[in-house]
Each structure stands twice: as structure tokens, then as C-alpha cells.
Amino acid sequence: MGDIKILLVGCGYWGKNWYNTIKNTEYELVGVVDPNPIVDVDVPLFNDIDFVDVDYTHVVLSVPPKYINGIVEKLQLDSSKILIEKPCGISIEDVTSFGGFYPGFIFLNSPHYQYIKEHIDDIGKPLFFNSSRASMGPRIRTDVSILEDYLIHDLYIFMGLFGNDISVENVSMSNTFNNPVKNDTINLTLNSKGIRADMFSSWWFPHKTRKLFIVGDRGSFIWEDENLSFYDGYYKKIDAMDKHRNIGYELVDGEYSSHITFSKNKSNLELELDNFINNKKLDVTALDVWNLIEEIKNAEKA
């Protein structure tokens, strides 16, 4: 696809992954903007967006959010041709001003999410959404908190599956660091039409964790790292006592499926890039997520 010419702005912690991803696709990477890229760049390299002298049709923007506004203003592109890595700014005002860009919500593009979305009826009536996304390092951000950095992934997955009608029931954030590091740990409870979500994220967690449970009254999905499983056990209402002397309910003991496999020959970033280029609409917009983030922040202050 020689007509797709991508300019990568930012080649640092996450931008290096975009560099390697774009180079591994049929799309043309025409340049990188970064005064100090952390990988060896074999395309034209520019210190600043003002110095770019190559033609491009799309931009992948992977820079600290405080720089996004100034860069977007200088890009001579329709906003739909710009992919902005999360957190897409530092405020809801930023997100609103950028317009209809493509947000870097990587897991909405994954086959795991798509499978859950298509098979959500397999769990019966959804009851619980439980997520843990935490680690210790490799970096601690000073531009945004753990809410906008780690937890945002679970927010948009929850919203994509169960909609935007969400109430914030409880939020607790803590900061063990000194300034300028912001809140480093969060425990959050949300509710969407009776579906309870309990979410935990932290930069103070000795074991890297990325785990999600979606529990219904007829089964559960377990999504851990790159593995997705289904458990078909559930509690059945009975007018009696079961063999374990439980009154009123018995466990229909199920089995874990072997890991659900996908005919996946592309990484999640490659899938995200394809969907961005093809302007595929996501289930959740950046503005949806930031509206919820503002509600969470307000609830924490109350």
C-alpha cells in the first residue's frame, strides 16, 4: 500500500514499538520526529515537527500528552488521519479540542476483546467485571496518574462491553511518591446497569499483572495477558439442599476451556494500525473515556 505514508512523532518508550510495527507492515514509514529516538532509525529523522519536509498521509503520535496540543495544531491533516496514543492529552479539554482523532485503545482492536464481545451471551447475565493491571516499573510517569496510564485500559474495555451508562460507586487513590509523581495506586468500583466492576491498578506491585474476569450467571471469561479462557461453571437455583448442604443453590461444576485460540498472524499493534488506516470505528471514543475519568476524579475529591 504505497499510497499510505506514515509519519511517526515520538520514538521513545512506546513509540519504539510503533516504529518496529510500522516497519513490519506494508505501509510506508516516511519519517520519524524525535530529537533523541531510543532505537536506530533508518528513515528520515527530524528533531521537531517544524522541520518535517516529507509528504505523509497519516500520523501516529506517541509523545508525552503535554506536547500533543501543540503538535496537532501544526499537522496539516484531517483529525481522522491522526492516531494519538493514550492518554490522548492531560484533560478533557484537550481531547475535545483535538477533534475526531483515532485513540490508541489497543485492546479494543485485539481478537480477545472481539471474541468476548461476540460471545458475551455465553456467560448468561453479566454480573461482575474484575480487573488487575499493575507492575513495579519499568517507568513511573509524572505527566499523568495511574488512572490515565494503566487503569484507562480497563475503563474502555468495560465501556465497550457494557455501555456508557456508568455510575462511580467508590474510588480510592494514593500517592506514595513525592511530587511531581501523581497518584500511583487506585481501587475503583463502578456499576453499569447492575454489572459491578472492581478495578485495581498500581505502579507499586512486585509482580506484573494483567488479568480480567468477566463473570455471568452461566459462565465466565478469564483474560490474562495474551490468554483467553472460558469457564462454564455456575450456581443453579434449587428448592432443596445440595450434597454439600448448601441450601437453595448448587454448583454446576464446570470446566475451563483450553486457551481460546485465534487465527492471529498480526500483533495487536498491527491490528490497531490496520483499523486506524481503514478508519474502523471503535466501540468507545476518547471523549467517552475522558468523561468517565472526570467523574472518577470528582468522586475521589468528594
VENQUIZI-V912426 format. One record per residue. N is the residue number from 1. SS is DSSP state (helix for helix, strand for strand, loop for the rest). Layout:
N;SS / N;SS
This chain:
1;loop / 2;loop / 3;loop / 4;loop / 5;strand / 6;strand / 7;strand / 8;strand / 9;strand / 10;loop / 11;loop / 12;loop / 13;loop / 14;loop / 15;helix / 16;helix / 17;helix / 18;helix / 19;helix / 20;helix / 21;helix / 22;helix / 23;helix / 24;loop / 25;loop / 26;loop / 27;loop / 28;strand / 29;strand / 30;strand / 31;strand / 32;strand / 33;strand / 34;loop / 35;loop / 36;loop / 37;loop / 38;loop / 39;loop / 40;loop / 41;loop / 42;loop / 43;loop / 44;loop / 45;strand / 46;strand / 47;loop / 48;loop / 49;helix / 50;helix / 51;helix / 52;loop / 53;loop / 54;loop / 55;loop / 56;loop / 57;loop / 58;strand / 59;strand / 60;strand / 61;strand / 62;loop / 63;loop / 64;loop / 65;helix / 66;helix / 67;helix / 68;helix / 69;helix / 70;helix / 71;helix / 72;helix / 73;helix / 74;helix / 75;loop / 76;loop / 77;loop / 78;loop / 79;helix / 80;helix / 81;helix / 82;strand / 83;strand / 84;strand / 85;strand / 86;loop / 87;loop / 88;loop / 89;loop / 90;loop / 91;loop / 92;helix / 93;helix / 94;helix / 95;helix / 96;helix / 97;helix / 98;helix / 99;loop / 100;loop / 101;loop / 102;strand / 103;strand / 104;strand / 105;loop / 106;helix / 107;helix / 108;helix / 109;helix / 110;loop / 111;helix / 112;helix / 113;helix / 114;helix / 115;helix / 116;helix / 117;helix / 118;helix / 119;loop / 120;helix / 121;helix / 122;helix / 123;helix / 124;loop / 125;loop / 126;strand / 127;strand / 128;strand / 129;strand / 130;strand / 131;strand / 132;strand / 133;strand / 134;strand / 135;loop / 136;loop / 137;loop / 138;loop / 139;loop / 140;loop / 141;loop / 142;loop / 143;loop / 144;loop / 145;loop / 146;helix / 147;helix / 148;helix / 149;helix / 150;helix / 151;helix / 152;helix / 153;helix / 154;helix / 155;helix / 156;helix / 157;helix / 158;helix / 159;helix / 160;helix / 161;helix / 162;helix / 163;loop / 164;loop / 165;loop / 166;loop / 167;strand / 168;strand / 169;strand / 170;strand / 171;strand / 172;strand / 173;strand / 174;strand / 175;loop / 176;loop / 177;loop / 178;loop / 179;loop / 180;loop / 181;loop / 182;loop / 183;loop / 184;loop / 185;strand / 186;strand / 187;strand / 188;strand / 189;strand / 190;strand / 191;strand / 192;strand / 193;loop / 194;loop / 195;strand / 196;strand / 197;strand / 198;strand / 199;strand / 200;strand / 201;strand / 202;strand / 203;loop / 204;loop / 205;loop / 206;loop / 207;loop / 208;loop / 209;strand / 210;strand / 211;strand / 212;strand / 213;strand / 214;strand / 215;strand / 216;strand / 217;loop / 218;loop / 219;strand / 220;strand / 221;strand / 222;strand / 223;strand / 224;strand / 225;loop / 226;loop / 227;strand / 228;strand / 229;strand / 230;strand / 231;strand / 232;loop / 233;loop / 234;strand / 235;strand / 236;strand / 237;strand / 238;strand / 239;strand / 240;strand / 241;strand / 242;loop / 243;loop / 244;loop / 245;loop / 246;loop / 247;strand / 248;strand / 249;strand / 250;strand / 251;strand / 252;strand / 253;loop / 254;loop / 255;loop / 256;strand / 257;loop / 258;loop / 259;loop / 260;loop / 261;loop / 262;loop / 263;loop / 264;loop / 265;loop / 266;loop / 267;loop / 268;helix / 269;helix / 270;helix / 271;helix / 272;helix / 273;helix / 274;helix / 275;helix / 276;helix / 277;helix / 278;loop / 279;loop / 280;loop / 281;loop / 282;loop / 283;loop / 284;loop / 285;loop / 286;helix / 287;helix / 288;helix / 289;helix / 290;helix / 291;helix / 292;helix / 293;helix / 294;helix / 295;helix / 296;helix / 297;helix / 298;helix / 299;helix / 300;helix / 301;helix / 302;loop
